[in-house]
Amino acid sequence: MRCPFCGHEDSQVKDSRPTEDGAAIRRRRQCEACAARFTTFERIQLRELTVLKSEDKREPFDRDKLVRSVSVATRKRPITAVQVEKLVSGIQRQLETLGDTEIPSQKIGELVMQGLKGLDSVAYIRFASVYKDFREAKDFEEFAGNVTEMGQENGKQ
């Protein structure tokens, strides 16, 4: 593993342990040249995924981009980084087990919406505002009204 500080090729693993959600291995490393310490994460990757964007554009699936999107939606909400990691890991697992290596961006958006819906209604609405491209205040109002109605129906059961 290349040192992020000096670029030296070799580092020594000082400690390894699973992350809280069990989806990765956290490794503390020390550079053999400059003695700087840094952390790496090792995750299982079943297959290389490509995201199909609009107008037939393709780009490699970027897990960090998905984490950033969910983090923006959950900012200043009572949601921990561990919950965000579990959500993203679950979505990534679902995508990898679909069998296709090319995934439409709409599918990823739908999975994020499903995950946020069960996690936090405000984060769900925030994400939806970008994903569904809300243009006016009434778009928010209509969507939030639907979310409120769903919550009331679920509370009655």
Accessible surface in RSA format (square Angstrom, percent):
REM  Atomic radii and reference values for relative SASA: ProtOr
REM  Chains: A
REM  Algorithm: Lee & Richards
REM  Probe-radius: 1.40
REM  Slices: 20
REM RES _ NUM      All-atoms   Total-Side   Main-Chain    Non-polar    All polar
REM                ABS   REL    ABS   REL    ABS   REL    ABS   REL    ABS   REL
RES MET A   1   114.69  59.4  72.90  48.2  41.78  99.5  59.09  50.2  55.60  73.7
RES ARG A   2   145.36  61.0 133.43  68.0  11.93  28.4  48.65  66.5  96.70  58.6
RES CYS A   3     2.04   1.5   0.00   0.0   2.04   4.8   0.00   0.0   2.04   2.2
RES PRO A   4    91.80  66.9  48.74  44.4  43.06 156.5  60.61  50.0  31.19 193.9
RES PHE A   5   134.08  67.1  96.07  59.5  38.01  98.9 100.48  60.9  33.60  96.2
RES CYS A   6    67.59  51.1  28.70  32.0  38.89  91.4  35.82  90.7  31.78  34.3
RES GLY A   7    28.53  35.2   0.00   N/A  28.53  35.2  20.00  54.9   8.52  19.1
RES HIS A   8    69.97  38.2  61.58  42.8   8.38  21.4  47.18  48.6  22.79  26.5
RES GLU A   9   101.00  58.0  95.29  72.1   5.70  13.6  52.27 101.1  48.73  39.8
RES ASP A  10    77.04  54.0  75.34  75.0   1.70   4.0  10.02  23.6  67.01  66.8
RES SER A  11    20.27  17.1   0.00   0.0  20.27  46.7   0.00   0.0  20.27  28.4
RES GLN A  12    94.02  52.6  89.71  65.6   4.31  10.3  19.59  41.7  74.43  56.5
RES VAL A  13    64.77  42.6  41.90  37.9  22.87  55.1  41.90  36.4  22.87  62.0
RES LYS A  14    92.63  45.2  58.59  36.0  34.03  81.0  24.41  22.0  68.21  72.7
RES ASP A  15    48.77  34.2  42.79  42.6   5.98  14.1  22.38  52.7  26.38  26.3
RES SER A  16    52.02  44.0  26.31  35.1  25.71  59.2  24.10  51.3  27.92  39.1
RES ARG A  17   131.64  55.3 128.02  65.3   3.62   8.6  39.60  54.1  92.04  55.8
RES PRO A  18    89.18  65.0  77.08  70.3  12.10  44.0  77.08  63.6  12.10  75.2
RES THR A  19    30.05  21.4  18.88  19.1  11.17  26.6  24.12  32.4   5.93   9.0
RES GLU A  20   147.88  84.9 107.56  81.4  40.32  96.0  51.13  98.9  96.75  79.0
RES ASP A  21    36.18  25.3   7.19   7.2  28.99  68.6   8.04  18.9  28.15  28.1
RES GLY A  22    55.55  68.5   0.00   N/A  55.55  68.5  23.26  63.8  32.29  72.3
RES ALA A  23    27.77  25.5   6.50  10.0  21.28  48.4  18.26  25.7   9.51  25.2
RES ALA A  24     5.39   5.0   0.00   0.0   5.39  12.3   4.26   6.0   1.14   3.0
RES ILE A  25    59.31  33.7  59.31  44.2   0.00   0.0  59.31  42.7   0.00   0.0
RES ARG A  26    76.45  32.1  76.32  38.9   0.13   0.3  18.90  25.8  57.55  34.9
RES ARG A  27    52.49  22.0  52.49  26.8   0.00   0.0   3.60   4.9  48.90  29.6
RES ARG A  28    66.13  27.8  66.13  33.7   0.00   0.0  13.90  19.0  52.22  31.7
RES ARG A  29    34.17  14.3  34.12  17.4   0.05   0.1   0.05   0.1  34.12  20.7
RES GLN A  30    39.07  21.8  38.61  28.2   0.46   1.1   5.72  12.2  33.35  25.3
RES CYS A  31     2.79   2.1   0.00   0.0   2.79   6.6   0.00   0.0   2.79   3.0
RES GLU A  32   112.50  64.6  75.04  56.8  37.46  89.2  31.11  60.2  81.39  66.5
RES ALA A  33    64.19  59.0  23.17  35.8  41.02  93.3  32.15  45.3  32.04  84.9
RES CYS A  34    59.41  44.9  29.22  32.6  30.19  71.0  35.84  90.8  23.57  25.4
RES ALA A  35    59.33  54.6  47.16  72.8  12.17  27.7  47.83  67.4  11.50  30.5
RES ALA A  36    26.40  24.3  15.66  24.2  10.74  24.4  26.40  37.2   0.00   0.0
RES ARG A  37   122.76  51.5 103.79  52.9  18.98  45.2  31.53  43.1  91.23  55.3
RES PHE A  38    18.58   9.3  14.41   8.9   4.17  10.8  18.58  11.3   0.00   0.0
RES THR A  39    47.63  33.9  22.38  22.7  25.26  60.2  16.47  22.1  31.17  47.1
RES THR A  40    23.46  16.7  19.44  19.7   4.02   9.6  21.08  28.3   2.39   3.6
RES PHE A  41   111.40  55.7  80.51  49.9  30.89  80.4  80.94  49.1  30.46  87.2
RES GLU A  42    93.21  53.5  86.68  65.6   6.53  15.6  38.43  74.3  54.78  44.7
RES ARG A  43    78.51  33.0  52.36  26.7  26.15  62.3  28.55  39.0  49.95  30.3
RES ILE A  44   141.33  80.4 124.88  93.0  16.46  39.7 130.61  94.1  10.72  29.1
RES GLN A  45   102.58  57.4  73.85  54.0  28.73  68.4  23.94  51.0  78.63  59.6
RES LEU A  46   100.03  55.7  67.98  48.6  32.05  80.6  71.19  50.0  28.84  77.6
RES ARG A  47    83.75  35.2  73.52  37.5  10.23  24.4  23.48  32.1  60.27  36.5
RES GLU A  48   131.39  75.4 124.69  94.3   6.71  16.0  62.98 121.8  68.41  55.9
RES LEU A  49    10.40   5.8   2.76   2.0   7.63  19.2   2.76   1.9   7.63  20.5
RES THR A  50    37.26  26.5  37.26  37.8   0.00   0.0   8.95  12.0  28.30  42.8
RES VAL A  51    12.30   8.1  12.30  11.1   0.00   0.0  12.30  10.7   0.00   0.0
RES LEU A  52    46.36  25.8  44.20  31.6   2.16   5.4  44.20  31.0   2.16   5.8
RES LYS A  53    68.51  33.4  59.25  36.4   9.26  22.0  27.70  24.9  40.81  43.5
RES SER A  54    74.26  62.8  63.02  84.1  11.24  25.9  45.63  97.2  28.63  40.1
RES GLU A  55   157.44  90.4 118.32  89.5  39.12  93.1  54.46 105.3 102.98  84.1
RES ASP A  56   124.80  87.4 107.43 106.9  17.37  41.1  24.99  58.8  99.80  99.5
RES LYS A  57   128.34  62.6 122.81  75.4   5.52  13.2  71.78  64.6  56.55  60.2
RES ARG A  58   132.86  55.8 100.70  51.3  32.16  76.6  40.20  54.9  92.66  56.2
RES GLU A  59    58.04  33.3  55.57  42.0   2.47   5.9  20.99  40.6  37.05  30.2
RES PRO A  60   103.50  75.4  97.73  89.1   5.77  21.0  99.12  81.8   4.38  27.2
RES PHE A  61    35.16  17.6  14.11   8.7  21.05  54.8  14.11   8.6  21.05  60.2
RES ASP A  62    63.00  44.1  53.30  53.0   9.70  22.9  18.85  44.4  44.15  44.0
RES ARG A  63    28.20  11.8  24.14  12.3   4.06   9.7  20.36  27.8   7.83   4.7
RES ASP A  64    90.85  63.6  89.53  89.1   1.32   3.1  16.16  38.0  74.69  74.5
RES LYS A  65    87.82  42.8  87.48  53.7   0.34   0.8  67.11  60.4  20.71  22.1
RES LEU A  66    11.69   6.5   9.36   6.7   2.33   5.9  11.69   8.2   0.00   0.0
RES VAL A  67    30.46  20.0  30.46  27.6   0.00   0.0  30.46  26.5   0.00   0.0
RES ARG A  68   134.82  56.6 132.52  67.6   2.30   5.5  72.52  99.1  62.29  37.8
RES SER A  69    42.71  36.1  31.44  42.0  11.27  26.0  19.66  41.9  23.05  32.3
RES VAL A  70     0.00   0.0   0.00   0.0   0.00   0.0   0.00   0.0   0.00   0.0
RES SER A  71    43.21  36.5  39.16  52.3   4.05   9.3  29.05  61.9  14.16  19.8
RES VAL A  72    84.04  55.3  79.93  72.4   4.11   9.9  79.93  69.4   4.11  11.2
RES ALA A  73     3.62   3.3   1.65   2.6   1.97   4.5   3.50   4.9   0.12   0.3
RES THR A  74     8.60   6.1   5.11   5.2   3.49   8.3   0.20   0.3   8.40  12.7
RES ARG A  75   139.55  58.6 131.37  67.0   8.18  19.5  52.25  71.4  87.30  52.9
RES LYS A  76   188.35  91.9 144.33  88.6  44.02 104.8 104.22  93.8  84.13  89.6
RES ARG A  77    75.62  31.8  60.56  30.9  15.06  35.9   1.98   2.7  73.65  44.6
RES PRO A  78   111.92  81.6  76.70  69.9  35.23 128.1  93.63  77.3  18.29 113.7
RES ILE A  79    26.37  15.0   3.53   2.6  22.84  55.1   4.05   2.9  22.32  60.6
RES THR A  80    79.15  56.3  72.16  73.2   6.98  16.6  76.08 102.2   3.07   4.6
RES ALA A  81    79.97  73.5  65.29 100.8  14.68  33.4  71.09 100.1   8.88  23.5
RES VAL A  82    47.88  31.5  46.43  42.0   1.45   3.5  47.82  41.5   0.06   0.2
RES GLN A  83    65.14  36.4  61.77  45.1   3.37   8.0  21.66  46.1  43.47  33.0
RES VAL A  84     9.09   6.0   9.09   8.2   0.00   0.0   9.09   7.9   0.00   0.0
RES GLU A  85    48.67  27.9  48.67  36.8   0.00   0.0  30.03  58.1  18.64  15.2
RES LYS A  86   115.69  56.4 106.57  65.4   9.11  21.7  52.76  47.5  62.92  67.0
RES LEU A  87    27.48  15.3  19.24  13.8   8.24  20.7  26.48  18.6   1.00   2.7
RES VAL A  88     0.00   0.0   0.00   0.0   0.00   0.0   0.00   0.0   0.00   0.0
RES SER A  89     6.36   5.4   3.59   4.8   2.77   6.4   4.69  10.0   1.67   2.3
RES GLY A  90    22.12  27.3   0.00   N/A  22.12  27.3  21.38  58.7   0.74   1.7
RES ILE A  91     5.39   3.1   4.84   3.6   0.54   1.3   4.84   3.5   0.54   1.5
RES GLN A  92    23.93  13.4  23.93  17.5   0.00   0.0   5.24  11.1  18.69  14.2
RES ARG A  93   126.18  53.0 125.70  64.1   0.48   1.1  60.66  82.9  65.52  39.7
RES GLN A  94    89.18  49.9  85.47  62.5   3.71   8.8  34.13  72.6  55.05  41.8
RES LEU A  95     0.13   0.1   0.13   0.1   0.00   0.0   0.13   0.1   0.00   0.0
RES GLU A  96     5.55   3.2   5.55   4.2   0.00   0.0   0.00   0.0   5.55   4.5
RES THR A  97    93.19  66.3  64.08  65.0  29.10  69.4  52.96  71.1  40.23  60.8
RES LEU A  98    86.24  48.0  55.19  39.5  31.05  78.0  58.63  41.2  27.61  74.3
RES GLY A  99    44.20  54.5   0.00   N/A  44.20  54.5  23.79  65.3  20.41  45.7
RES ASP A 100    88.15  61.7  84.85  84.5   3.30   7.8  10.89  25.6  77.26  77.1
RES THR A 101    69.77  49.6  66.10  67.0   3.68   8.8  41.07  55.2  28.71  43.4
RES GLU A 102    68.00  39.0  60.75  46.0   7.26  17.3  18.68  36.1  49.32  40.3
RES ILE A 103     2.59   1.5   2.59   1.9   0.00   0.0   2.59   1.9   0.00   0.0
RES PRO A 104    58.88  42.9  58.88  53.7   0.00   0.0  58.88  48.6   0.00   0.0
RES SER A 105    33.33  28.2  28.64  38.2   4.69  10.8  16.59  35.3  16.74  23.4
RES GLN A 106    96.56  54.0  95.87  70.1   0.68   1.6  46.15  98.2  50.41  38.2
RES LYS A 107    68.53  33.4  66.75  41.0   1.78   4.2  26.62  24.0  41.91  44.6
RES ILE A 108    20.06  11.4  20.06  14.9   0.00   0.0  20.06  14.4   0.00   0.0
RES GLY A 109     4.86   6.0   0.00   N/A   4.86   6.0   4.42  12.1   0.44   1.0
RES GLU A 110    83.51  47.9  81.10  61.4   2.41   5.7  27.74  53.7  55.76  45.5
RES LEU A 111    12.53   7.0   9.67   6.9   2.86   7.2   9.67   6.8   2.86   7.7
RES VAL A 112     0.49   0.3   0.49   0.4   0.00   0.0   0.49   0.4   0.00   0.0
RES MET A 113    16.35   8.5  16.23  10.7   0.12   0.3  16.35  13.9   0.00   0.0
RES GLN A 114   119.03  66.6 105.30  77.0  13.73  32.7  40.89  87.0  78.13  59.3
RES GLY A 115    21.88  27.0   0.00   N/A  21.88  27.0  16.09  44.2   5.79  13.0
RES LEU A 116     0.00   0.0   0.00   0.0   0.00   0.0   0.00   0.0   0.00   0.0
RES LYS A 117   102.32  49.9  83.89  51.5  18.43  43.9  43.04  38.7  59.28  63.1
RES GLY A 118    75.45  93.0   0.00   N/A  75.45  93.0  40.75 111.8  34.70  77.7
RES LEU A 119    58.17  32.4  31.18  22.3  26.99  67.9  33.36  23.4  24.81  66.8
RES ASP A 120    18.27  12.8  11.44  11.4   6.83  16.2   6.89  16.2  11.38  11.3
RES SER A 121    57.92  48.9  51.05  68.1   6.87  15.8  22.15  47.2  35.77  50.1
RES VAL A 122    56.90  37.4  56.20  50.9   0.70   1.7  56.78  49.3   0.11   0.3
RES ALA A 123     0.00   0.0   0.00   0.0   0.00   0.0   0.00   0.0   0.00   0.0
RES TYR A 124    17.38   8.1  17.38   9.9   0.00   0.0   1.15   0.9  16.23  20.0
RES ILE A 125    33.27  18.9  33.27  24.8   0.00   0.0  33.27  24.0   0.00   0.0
RES ARG A 126    86.65  36.4  81.24  41.4   5.41  12.9  37.31  51.0  49.34  29.9
RES PHE A 127    27.97  14.0  25.39  15.7   2.58   6.7  27.97  17.0   0.00   0.0
RES ALA A 128     0.00   0.0   0.00   0.0   0.00   0.0   0.00   0.0   0.00   0.0
RES SER A 129    18.93  16.0  13.49  18.0   5.44  12.5   2.59   5.5  16.34  22.9
RES VAL A 130   122.70  80.7 106.70  96.6  15.99  38.5 111.37  96.8  11.33  30.7
RES TYR A 131    73.47  34.3  44.46  25.3  29.01  75.5  44.19  33.2  29.28  36.1
RES LYS A 132   106.16  51.8  79.59  48.8  26.57  63.3  38.58  34.7  67.58  72.0
RES ASP A 133    74.96  52.5  67.35  67.0   7.60  18.0  25.89  60.9  49.07  48.9
RES PHE A 134    35.44  17.7  12.80   7.9  22.64  58.9  14.00   8.5  21.44  61.4
RES ARG A 135   189.57  79.6 154.20  78.6  35.36  84.2  61.07  83.5 128.50  77.9
RES GLU A 136    98.46  56.5  89.03  67.4   9.43  22.5  38.75  75.0  59.71  48.7
RES ALA A 137    82.66  76.0  68.39 105.5  14.27  32.5  72.06 101.5  10.60  28.1
RES LYS A 138   116.11  56.6 112.82  69.2   3.29   7.8  69.10  62.2  47.01  50.1
RES ASP A 139    36.47  25.5  32.22  32.1   4.25  10.0   8.60  20.2  27.87  27.8
RES PHE A 140    90.19  45.1  89.76  55.6   0.43   1.1  90.19  54.7   0.00   0.0
RES GLU A 141   130.20  74.8 118.90  90.0  11.31  26.9  47.22  91.3  82.99  67.8
RES GLU A 142   108.60  62.3  98.38  74.4  10.22  24.3  47.91  92.7  60.68  49.5
RES PHE A 143    27.19  13.6  25.16  15.6   2.03   5.3  26.67  16.2   0.52   1.5
RES ALA A 144    32.44  29.8  31.98  49.3   0.46   1.1  32.20  45.3   0.24   0.6
RES GLY A 145    29.26  36.1   0.00   N/A  29.26  36.1  28.26  77.5   1.00   2.2
RES ASN A 146    81.88  56.5  80.65  77.9   1.23   3.0  18.35  44.2  63.53  61.4
RES VAL A 147    18.00  11.8  15.98  14.5   2.02   4.9  15.98  13.9   2.02   5.5
RES THR A 148    77.16  54.9  68.69  69.6   8.47  20.2  52.33  70.3  24.83  37.5
RES GLU A 149    99.37  57.1  98.12  74.2   1.25   3.0  31.94  61.8  67.43  55.1
RES MET A 150    58.98  30.5  58.02  38.4   0.96   2.3  34.84  29.6  24.14  32.0
RES GLY A 151    43.57  53.7   0.00   N/A  43.57  53.7  33.51  91.9  10.06  22.5
RES GLN A 152   108.22  60.5  99.49  72.7   8.74  20.8  35.70  76.0  72.53  55.0
RES GLU A 153   103.99  59.7 101.11  76.5   2.88   6.9  34.10  66.0  69.89  57.1
RES ASN A 154   102.42  70.6  87.65  84.7  14.77  35.6  24.71  59.5  77.71  75.1
RES GLY A 155    66.39  81.9   0.00   N/A  66.39  81.9  38.24 105.0  28.15  63.0
RES LYS A 156   175.70  85.7 137.41  84.3  38.28  91.2  92.50  83.3  83.20  88.6
RES GLN A 157   178.86 100.0 114.92  84.0  63.94 152.2  70.00 149.0 108.86  82.6
END  Absolute sums over single chains surface
CHAIN  1 A    10356.8       8307.6       2049.2       5229.8       5127.0
END  Absolute sums over all chains
TOTAL         10356.8       8307.6       2049.2       5229.8       5127.0
